[in-house]
């Protein structure tokens, strides 16, 4: 006897249960309704709705996974497919130029298992060596080649803070290839929040140059994945045929020509001959056509990369195409359906989709991945297939590999997306979206309706000004966004605003506040230590990122009152009482000692004067 799969019962309430519950609620919601017998028209309507509810439960109980996939498709969502890991492998021991074709296999040994990676693009290994790294900023010249060779030692190529005119000079020793060269820049970002991938405009404009003809000449850049050294990535440029050799090296440099960095880059390493490879493996399978309608082929491997499957039939030069279903397929359409969850390929039935001929060879070409198992730790050894003399190492951990998302996970993600803000309507919407801008790190944001930065005294309906504060390292007290930063956030918010809104992006103003006060200490308190604690307490309270009464950063435009300073001082351990509290801020005064600041401003703690009584 063949047993069917059990069908889950989402709601086991019967018609009688629904009627009984509804009758029990009548005295609460309609106490004047006293006749609950069957002849009452109200009871008849109640039973009608109970019957409809029971039928609705019956239908909902029969929603299958295929139905859920269709519902997700209507929402524009699909379960995430399997994703391969990506590795940056630095090859050593290159003695001659060698071209590695796209798809060249790199093999890493992880325990007893070999994990295969394949090159994403063609790469030319070059017999070059980086002999010198010179940083010039603010009149200071420093050699950084030793720091580049050591792990966990990083340097700021354009100074901290970055200054216009600062340069990063790279000296190479070797034969000029006369072709393209790739440099991989590994930046230190462990002290920063994760950066969501996305297009961005750097606020600092870098110019790449080479030393030729006794002067620095422009260098043609083919690709800059580092986005002017704002993130780790490779820079690809064409190597000039004629260059000057000075000090035994050929020189190129990056010069900060304009703007500045919100977060000055810290370089951990500049790498040559660094390959970009995906953890994928190509597979070829041959099957035989049955000639029957709806033939199903099961792939021998799992974790197939989406879009990598190709179907070829012997003696048929036409391309076969993948479709979601055969509803729109004709008898002569070379269509197939691929189900990544089950790893099966289904062909048509002759009416909807062409049937492969009997004994016809069906060749399936696809790529597989080991998903999260391909996420290897740093320091793995890689060998290049066909050339055992070349050995590579990944200086950074291999990441990005993930298993396919289950249907249940996709349903939960869909529910979360339905609660996620994608359209800016309220001020809170603008602030939340600004904080999520991909490509940049936004630490704080505030939306001010009716405020125009050029007309601060007017209330202009339909105008919204968003103040954004970039993330910065702890040493930077007053971070400011550059033009590129503001443009990136604006381009993210602009398509999400209402059509009638006049949107503006600005950076914050900073008002330095100095507190003068007199403190009387308790009898057993050390006056010097207490003076230090008072200053530290004032600095924490008047902090743009962690200050304020809620310790979430000083609110934009909020005044500073002497009363809250008194309250703060009274709560510090060792303080008996405080008096003569005076607030001062250059250019900002107010009545009764209150410091009022602009709506786009934040406070910064100054050098406070604490007198011990």
N, C-alpha and C positions, 0 to 999 in steps of 0.2 A: 504494500500500500504506500503510495507516494503522498507524503505530507507537505502541505504548502507552508510558506514562511508565515510566522505569526504576524498579524496586523496589529499595531499598537492602538490602544483605545485611549484617545485623547480626553474623553469625558464619558464616564460610564453612567451618567444620569439618564434614566428612562423617562418616558412620557409621564408616568405616574409620579415620579420623583419631582419633575419640574412643576406639575400641577400642585402637588402637595406644598412645595416651597412657596409658590406664588400665593396660595391661599393663606399660608401662615403670615405673609407680609401685608395682607389686606388691612387688619386692624391697626397697623402702624401708620400706613400711608393714607388710608381711607376709612376712618373709624365710623363714619356715617353709613357705610355699606355693611349691612347686617345679614342680608339674604345670600348665603353661600351655597344654595342648592343648585342642582343641575339645570332647573328650568330658568334660572336667572340669565339674562342675555350677557351680563358681564362675565359670568363663569364660562359661557360659550366662547367669548372672545379670548379669555385667558387660556382655555384649552387649545384654541386655534394657534396661538403663539407658542404654546408648549410643543405642539406638533411640529411647527416650523423650526423651532430650536433643535428638536430631536433630529429632524432631517438634515439640518446644517451640520450637526455633530457627526452624523453618519458620513456625509461627504468629506468633511475635513479629515476624518480618520483614514481616508483612502488617498491622501496626498502622498505621492511617491517621491523618490529622489529625483526622478526625471522632471516632475512638476516643480520641485524646488530649483533645479537648474534653469528651468524656463523662467521662473519668477526672478531669479537673479539676473538673467539675461535682459529681462524687461527693465531692470534697474541699472543696466549698464555695468554689471559686475559679473565676474567669473572667478572660480577658485584659482588662486595663484598656482602656476605650474612649477615644476621642479626647477631649481636654479643652480647653475654650476659655480664653483669657487673660482676665484681669479688670483693668480700669483704673479709677482714681479720677481723674476729670477735674474740675478747678476752673474754673468759668465766670466770666469777668470782664465788666464793662460792663453789668450788669443794672440797668435804669432803672425797671422796673415788674415787679410780680409776674406770673409766667407759669408755667402748669402744663404740664409735659412728660409726656405719656402713657407708660405702660409700652410698651416696644418702639420708642421714638423712636430714630432712627438718628443716631449720631455717627460722623463720617468723619475718619480720620487719613490724611494723605498720607505714605507711606514710600517715598521715591524716586519712581519713576514709577507706583507701585501705590497704590491707595486701599484702605485696610483699614476695614471697617465694624464698628462696635460698636453694641449695642442696650441701652437702659436696662433694668435688672432690675425696677425698681419705678417707680411714678409719683413725680415729684419736682416741687416747687414752687420755682422760682427767686425769690428775694426781694431787693428793693433795699435791703439792709442792708450796713453796713460796720462792721468791728471797729475801734474807735477807741482802746481802752485795754485793757491787760492788767496787772493789779496782783497781785503775789504778797505775801502776808503770812505770815511764819513767824518764830517766836522773837522777836517784837517788832520785826522788820525789815520795812519796806515798800519794794518795788522795782517800777518800771515796766518792762515787758518788751515793749512794742509794737514797739520798734525791732528787738529780737532776733527777734521773730516775723516781721518783714518780710524778714529776711536769711537766705540759705541757710547751712546748716552752722553755725548759731549756736543753741544750745539752752539751756534753763533748767530748773531744778528747781522746780516750782510749790509743793511742800510742804516744801522744804528737803532737805538731805542731812546726816544722816538725816532722814526724815520725822517730823513731830511732830503730835500730836493738836491740833486747833484751827487748823492752818494752812489758808489759803484761797487759791483761785485765782479772781479776780474779772475778769469780762469785760464791757466796756462797749460797747454797740452804738449807732450813730447811724443813724436812718432811721425810716420809718413802721412802726408796729406792725402786723404782718400779721394777728394774731388767729387764726393757724393754727399748724401744726407747723413747727418749724425744726430743721435738721440741722447739727451741727457735726462736722467731721472733725478728729481729733487725730492728728498724725503724730509718733510718738515716735522718739527717737534710740536705736537698739539695735545699732549697728554693732559695739560692743565686747562684745556678748553672744553666746552660742551661739544657733543657730536654735531657735525655739520650735515644738514640734510642736502642731498644732491640737488642741484638746480642751476640754471643759468644766472650769472651775476655779472655786475659791472664793477671792476676794481676801482677804488678811489685813487690808487697810485698807478701812474702810467709808466711802464718800463720800456726802455729803448734798448734793443740788442745791437751790439756793434762788434766789429773785428778790426784788428790792427793790420792795416795794409797801406802801402805807399807812404809810410811815415806818419799816418794819421788814423784816427778811429773812423771807420766807414760803416754805413748801415748794413745790417745782417738780415737777410730774408728769413722770416720765421714761417714755417709751413703749418705748425700746430703748436698750441700752448695749452696743454691740459692742466697746467698749474695755475692758470688765470693770473698771470703776473705774480707768481709765487705767493698766492693767497691760500693755497692748499697743496698737498703732495701730488705730484704728477710729472709727466714727461714734457720736454720741450724739444721739438723737432725742427731743424733748420738745415739748409743746404750749405755744405762746406765750401768756402770760396777756393778757387783754383790758385790764386796768388795771395799770399799773406807774408807779413814780415816775421822773421824769427829773431826775437829779442830775449836775451838771457837764456838761450837754448830752448825756448818755448814759443809756440804759436798761441796768440792771445785772442780771446773774445771776452766781452763784458756785458753786464746788464746795468743800465744807468737809470736811476729814478729821475725821470725828466719833469714830472709834474705831479702834484697832489701829495698824498701821504697814505699810510696804512693805519686803519683803525686798530688792527692787531699786527704790529711789526713781525714779519716772518722770522722764525728761528730755524736755521737749516741744521738738520742732523747729519745729512750726508748728501753729496753730489756723486752720482753713480754713472759710469759708462757701461755699455754693453748689457743693459738691463732689459730682458725680454718680458713681454706681457703675454701670459698664457692662460687659457681656460681649462678647467678640469673636465674635459670631455674626451670621448673615445669614439672613433668612427667604426660603424658596424655595417657589414654587407650580408644579406641573407637571400637565398634563392628558394622559391617555393614553386609548386606546380599547380596550374589552374585546373579546377575540377570541371568547368563547363556548366555547373549548376547555378541556379539563381541564389543570390545572397551569400556567396562564399565568404567565409570568415577565416582570416589568417591570424594566428597568435604569434606575436614577436617573442623571440627567445630571450631578449634582454629587457630589463625594466629601467625606470627613470630616464625616459626618452626626452631629449631636449625639444621643446615646442618649436614647430616650424622646420625641424631638421629632416623630417621624413620625406623621402622621394620614392615614388613608385614607377618602375620601368617594366615594360612587357617586351619579351623577345619578339622581334619583327615589327614592333610598333614604335615609330619615332615620335608620335604625338605625346604631349605632356599630359599626365593624369593629374587631376586636381582634387584637393581635399575639400569636402563640403560638410556642413553641420548635419544635414539630412538630405534625403533623396526626393523631397516633395517637388522641387522644381527641376529635377533631372529628367532628360529625355532618353529614349532608347539608345541613342548613339553617343551620349555624353560620357566621356571618360572620367567618371567621378568615383571617389571612394570616401568612406567615412572612417576616421581614426578616433578611437577612444583611449586617451592616455591613461585613464584609471585602470582599465583592464588590459591595456596593451594589445588591442585587437584592431585589425584592418578589415572593414566590411565592404564588399562590392555590391553593385546593383543587381536587380532581378530581371533585367532585359526590358522592362517597361520604364522603370525609373533607374537609369544608369546602365551602362554597357557591362556585359558579362565577359570576363576573361575566357579565352578559348580553352578547351580541354588539352591537358599536357603542355599548355603554353607556360614558359618560364616567367615567373613573376619575381623581379629583383627589388628588394626593399633596402634602401640606403638610409641610415639614420645615425644619430649621435646620442650617446648615453653619458650619464654623469653619476658620480657616487654621492651627489648632493652634499649634505653636511659632513660626510666622512672625508670630503676633500679639503676641509678647513684644517690645514696643518699648522703646526707651531713654526716660529721663526728658526732659521738655522738648518733647514732640511737640505740634503744634497740631491741635486738633480743631474741626471745624465741625458745627453742628447742622442736620440736614436740615430744610429749610423755613424756616430763620431764619439767614441768613448774617451778620447783625449780631452774633450771639452767638458768641464764640470761647472755647474752653477749652484748658487745658494740663494735662498730667499731671506733677505735681511729683515723683512717685515712678515708678520703672520699672514697666512693665506686665509682669506675670508670671502663671504658672499654665498657659500653653498648652503642650500636649504631644500628640504623635502617639499613635495607638492602639498598644497593646502587641502585639507579635507573639506567635504561639503559642510560639515557642522561648523568648522572654523570660518568658512566663507559666509555662512548664515549669521554668525555672531559679528563678523566684520561688517556685514550689510546693516545690521541693527545699529552698530556703532556709527556707521557713516550717515545713517538717517538722522542721528542726533548731532552730527558734526556740522559746524558752521562753514558754509561755502559762499555765502552772500553777506555783504556788509550792509546792515540796515541800522542797527543801533551803534552807539559809541563803543559799547563792549565788544561788538562784532569786529569793528575796525582794529581794536587793540589786540584781540585774540588772533586775528588773521595776520597782523603785522608781526607778532611774535613767532608765527609759524612760517615766515617767508623763507623759502629754500634758497640756498646759495650764500646766505649771510647769517651771522649770529646776532640776534637782537636780544638785548638784555631786558629792556623795559620799553613800554609804549603807552601813550596816552592820547585819546581822541578828544578833541575839543569842538563840539558843534557850535556853529554860528561865529567862529573865530577865524579871522583872516590875518596871516602874519604881517602883511603890509598895512593893515588898518586895525590895529589891536584895540582901539577904543570904540569900534563899531560892532554891533550885533548884526551879522549878515545871515539871514535864513538861507538854507541850502548849501552853506559852506562848512566843510569839515577840515580841520587841521590835525594831522597826526604827528605827534612828537615821538621820535624813536631815539633810543640810546643804544649804541653798539656795545657788545660784550668787550671787555678788556681784561688784561692781566692785573693782578692785585696792585702792582706798583703804579698803575695809572689811576689817578683820582677823578679826573674829569674827562672821560672819553667823549669824543665828538664824531659824528658821522661825516664822511666825505661825500662828494657829488655822486660817485658811483654807488655808494651804499644807499643814499636816498633814492636814486633812480631805480635800483633793484627793488626796493620795497614799494615804490610808487607803481612800477610795472606789474607787481603782484596784486596790489589792491585795486588798481584802476579798472580791470575787467570785472571786478566783484562788487563795485559800488553801484548805487542807484544811478540811473541816467541823469537825473537832475542835480546830482551832488557835485559841487565844485571842490575837488580834493587837493590838499596841499600837504607836503611832507617837509618837516623842519627838524633840526637838531635841538637839543636842550640848551638853555642858558644855565650857568652855574653862579650862584650867589654865595660868596664866602662869608660865613657868620662867625663873629667873635663874641664870646661870652666873658664878661668881667664880673667877678663875684667875690664875696668874702665868706669864708667857711670857719665855723667854730667846730673843733673836733671833740669827740668824747675824751674822757679823762685817760683812758687806757689805749688810745689810738696813737700811732706814730704819725706826726704831722706830714713828714715828707712822703711817706707811702700813701697817705690819704690824698695828698695833693695829686699824686700820679693817678690814683683811682678816679678822682673827680675829672681830670682831663680825659682819661680813657672813656669814662661814661659819656661825656659830652661829645666826644668824637664818634662813638657808636650811635648816639641819638641823632646827630646831625650828619648822617651818612646817606648819600643818594641811592644806595643799593640795599642797605640793610638797616636803615634808620627808621625814625618815626615811632609812634606809639605801638604799631603792630609789627615792627621789625621786618617789614617787607619793602623798605625803601621809602624815602621821604616823598609824600604825595606832591605831584606837580602843582605849583602855584599856591601851595598852602602856606599861610603866614606862620611866623614863629612868635609865640606868646611868652612873656616872662613867667607867667604862672606855671606853665608846663616845665620850665627850667627849674623853678623852685621845687616842683613835685619830683623831678628827676634827682636833684641834689639831696632831697630829704630821704630818698630811698637808698642812697649809697651807704654801705656799711662804714660806720665810724664817724658819720656826720651828725653833729648835735643840732646845728641849725645853720641856715644860709641867709645872707642879707646882701643888700646893695647889688642885686642882679641887674646888669645893664647889657642889652643886646646892641651890636653894631654891625653894619654891613655897608661897605663902600658903595655909595650911590643909591642906597635904599634906606629910607627913614619912614617913620610912621608915628601916629599918636600913641601916647601912653606906653612908649617903649616897644610897640609891636612892629616887627619887621615884615612888611608886605612885599611879596615878590611877584614877578610876572606869571601869567598862567602857564607859560611854557618853561618855567624855571624850576631848578632843584637847588637845594642848599648843600653846601660843603663846609665841613668843619674847618675853622681857622685856628690860629695860635691863641688859645684862651689864656686869660689872666686870672689866676686863682690866688687869692690872698688868704693866708691863714691867720685867724684872730688868736 
